Amino acid sequence: MKVFKAKTTILLLALSPLGLMAQNQDALLGKWTCPYELEGEKGMITYEFKKDKGVLKAYSVLYAPDGESEYEDDELVLKDIKFSEGIGKATCLLEDDGEVYELNAQLKLLSSDKLEVKFSAWGYSEKETWKKVR
């Protein structure tokens, strides 16, 4: 009986980091909004973290330019997400003039409903704060 308890305890301890990682990744699931300004245009963008065949990815799902009608989107923006204990990294996909660039991004969960996403390209750094939609 003692051997069984010891093996069970060792197994639980070995699996607990996987449980923490899953819990942390699950904290990202759902929709998040972020204001944007691009070439003088301002608005709000909605992103959604979802699992695709068990792999966490983030998509842009809705654009709402100020003063204009919102429109739906379904573009992959973050892939290869590694996230644990509130911090992580991902590959950010950025399209410019028809070319898709892969950039390194850093993720930091500031609270249960605020996520900081940082990346840089062409000597320009970007830091966005995404807010979870409840």
Buried (B, 14 or more C-beta within 10 A) or exposed (E): EEEEEEEEEEEEEEEEEEEEBEEBBEBBEBBBBBBBEEEEEEBBBBBBBBEEEEEBBBBBBBBBBEEEEEEEBEEEBBBBBEBBEEEBBBBBBBEEEEEEEEBEBBBBBEEEBEBBBBBBBEEEEEEBBBBBEE
